[in-house]
Amino acid sequence: MNDIRHPSNFPPLTTEQIRELAASIREVFGSSLSRESFADKLLIFLEDVPGYESGENSIDLIAAAWAKYADRHP
C-alpha cells in the first residue's frame, strides 16, 4: 500500500489554524517580531508539517499568518 501523499495533496490550512499558528508564535516569541523574524519563526514551526517543510509552498501562508500576528488579536 502506498500511503505517501504528495505535498500538493494536503488540504490548505484553515483560517482558524493560521490564527492558532500566529497566536502560538506570539506566545512563544512575543508580539514585536519583524515580518522577517516572524517568517523565520513560522517556517521553524512548519518544518515537520507535510507540504510546508521546504518553505516553497509557504508564501501565502506567511502573508496570512503575518496578518493575524500583526493584528495582535489572539
Contacts in CASP RR format, 6 or more apart in sequence:
PFRMAT RR
TARGET T0000
AUTHOR 0000-0000-0000
METHOD contacts of the structure
MODEL  1
MNDIRHPSNFPPLTTEQIRELAASIREVFGSSLSRESFADKLLIFLEDVP
GYESGENSIDLIAAAWAKYADRHP
5 50 0 8 1.000
7 50 0 8 1.000
7 51 0 8 1.000
7 52 0 8 1.000
7 54 0 8 1.000
7 57 0 8 1.000
8 51 0 8 1.000
8 57 0 8 1.000
10 50 0 8 1.000
10 51 0 8 1.000
12 61 0 8 1.000
13 21 0 8 1.000
13 61 0 8 1.000
15 64 0 8 1.000
18 61 0 8 1.000
18 64 0 8 1.000
18 65 0 8 1.000
18 68 0 8 1.000
19 68 0 8 1.000
21 42 0 8 1.000
21 45 0 8 1.000
21 65 0 8 1.000
21 68 0 8 1.000
22 65 0 8 1.000
22 66 0 8 1.000
22 68 0 8 1.000
22 69 0 8 1.000
23 68 0 8 1.000
23 74 0 8 1.000
24 45 0 8 1.000
25 33 0 8 1.000
25 38 0 8 1.000
25 41 0 8 1.000
25 42 0 8 1.000
25 45 0 8 1.000
25 65 0 8 1.000
25 69 0 8 1.000
26 69 0 8 1.000
26 72 0 8 1.000
26 74 0 8 1.000
28 41 0 8 1.000
29 37 0 8 1.000
29 41 0 8 1.000
31 69 0 8 1.000
31 72 0 8 1.000
33 41 0 8 1.000
33 69 0 8 1.000
35 66 0 8 1.000
35 70 0 8 1.000
38 62 0 8 1.000
38 65 0 8 1.000
38 66 0 8 1.000
38 69 0 8 1.000
39 62 0 8 1.000
39 66 0 8 1.000
42 58 0 8 1.000
42 61 0 8 1.000
42 62 0 8 1.000
42 65 0 8 1.000
43 55 0 8 1.000
43 58 0 8 1.000
43 62 0 8 1.000
46 52 0 8 1.000
46 53 0 8 1.000
46 55 0 8 1.000
46 58 0 8 1.000
46 61 0 8 1.000
47 53 0 8 1.000
51 57 0 8 1.000
52 58 0 8 1.000
52 61 0 8 1.000
END
